[in-house]
């Protein structure tokens, strides 16, 4: 197989797996009411079906990025895809909440192996002049998955039940796995034989778990204590990384590389402001507006469709125009979309919601590809895996924060009760508060995006 053919095959494989992950997330969000009825779940338990997956995929993403450097990216990618496939089949067979929650955690672990290694392999395969296009197409695949999730998820849930969503992933994952094993060979590891910081990995995983659990359990003295414990573990992790000879993450990338540091901060703030929109809006459309899973999915698909169309364009532009300008403009559009959507009431028209989702799609599309290109192009080749793992971790941490914010708000207004017409008022208040807070976070993110500086003068020679 020629070099160009290998590159295109790799691009297809990474794009396919990049589409699987958001497809599952958005499809499961649409299926939550049906799933809740069968397994008898309350509102908070429903949110944990989504949050547990994000927790597992975030808590181990940096350690797996480091293991990819030691043992090879392809090896970790194959293990992650195999675990994701197996966990999906187990989730489809889940007889109760605990089984399903465990399977979702396993899915998250598989994802935490695939995300950093896939992007790192793409960055290594495509030179700077082609990188924005490749990363833009990969981001577009993410949004294609998000687009298909609500529609296909709604159709499958309505016709075959929510379990069909998980069973669908089995054969699809197997086909991609066979294609990978047949056509792509292992490349040399970047740091073969170096020791792995297991204590640091456990500190990071414990910190993320404690912070998320504590945040979503507020208010209460126990929750505050768990959050404090999580913060202490994170400080201990940072302290250890600054002193160990072979850290999981090189902290000098944050201290000495402004583009890397500010771009990652913008990633966290952007995802922290937008992830819960899909979760809350899917519940609003079905519980308050009375839409079927299929109709709710059709309405919500507009945002990821706009993102899928915009991302490759923004990725190509970021090879010629400063990512700082494109990403900051995208973040500004997202702020406006969130503010408009925060005016939601029980009488809000679907046309208004459609317009808001279109604006959010444009904003996110113009932010994500240029921002990712800026991060990956600001580091040397030996740091591709950890840079990819870091941006994935920031994205996942932002998603966890967003879902944690939504769960905390639901705890304070709806609590452990099924959403009935009597609770529509408090539920809408919850949505508006979360969206207003998210808009404020995204506004801060505009300044983080602008503060990254220009990439072009410092991009030469990083290879």
C-alpha positions, 0 to 999 in steps of 0.5 A: 500500500502506498504512503498516500493510501495508508494516510487515507485509510488511517483517516477513514479509520480515525474518522469512523471511530471519531463518529462512533463516540458522539453517535453513542452519546447523542443517541443515548441522550435521545433514548434516556426517557425510554430507557428510564421507563424500562429501568425505572430511573429518576432524573439524576440517575438518567444523568449518570448514564451520560456522566459515568461514561464521560468520567471514565473516558476522562479519568484515564485519558492522560495515562493512556496517552502516556502508555501510547508513547511507551507501547505504540499508538496502534496497540492502544488504539486496537485495545480501546476499540475492542473494549468499546465494542465489547462494552457496547454489546454488554450495555445492550444486554443490561438487565438493570441500572448497575449493569448498564452503568458498568458497561458505560464506564467500560465504554468510556475506558475504551474511548479514552484509549482511542481518542488521544491515539487517533488524533496523534496518528493523524497529526504524525501522518499529515504534514502541516500544510495538510494537517488542518484539512485532515483534522477538520475532516475528523472533526466533521466526522464527530459532528456527523456522528452527533447528527446521526445520533438523534435521528437514527437513535430516535428511529431505532429507539421508537422501532426497536427499543433503546437496546438496539443503539448499543447492539449496532456498535458491535458489528460496526466496531468489528469491521473497523477493527478488521480494516485496521489490523489488515492495512495499518502496521505498528509504528515505532513508539516514541519513548519505548522502554521508559517507566510508566508513572502508575501512582501519578495515574491513580492520583489523576483518576482519583482526583477527577472521580472525586471532583465529579462525584462531589460536584454532582452531589452538592449541596451537603457537607459530604459533597464539599469534603469529597470536592476538597479531597479531589482538589488535594489529589489534583494538587498532589498530581501536579506536584508529582508531575513536576518532580518525576523524571518520566511524567504522564504530562510534561507541565512545561508545555503549559508554562512555556508554550502559550499557544498550547496553554491558552488553546487548551483553556479555550477547549475546556471553556467551550465544551464546558459551556455547550455539552449540557445543551444536548442533554437538557434540550432533549429532555425539554423537547420530549417532556415539555414540548411532547415530541417523540424521540424521532421528532426531537432527534430530527430537530436537534440534528441541525446543530451537528449538521451545521458543525459537520459542514463548517468544520472542514472549511474552518480546518482548511482555512486554519492552514492559511489564516491564524487559528486565533481569529477563526476560533475566537469568532466561533466562540463569540457566535457560541456565546450569542447562541447560548444567550438566545437559547436561555430565553426558553419557555414552555411556549418557545417555537421550534423555529426559534430553537432551530435558529439558535441551534444553527448559530451554535453549530456555526460557532462550534464548527469555526472554533473546534478545527482551528483550535485543534490545529493550533494545539497539535501544530504548536508541539514537536512530533515527540509530544503528539500523543500527550498533546492529543491526550491533553486536548482530549482531556480538556474536552472531556473535563469540559463535558464533565463540568457541563454535565455536572453543572446540569446535574447539580441544577437538576438536584436543586430544582427537580431532585430525585423525581420523575419530570411530570407536568407539575415540574415543567416550571422548575425544569425550565428554570433549571435549563435557563440558569444552566444556559446563562452560566454557560454563556458566561463561561464561553464569554471568558473563553473568547478572551482565552482564545484571543490570548493564545497569540499567533501561531505562524511565527512560532510554528516553523521548526516545531517538527 
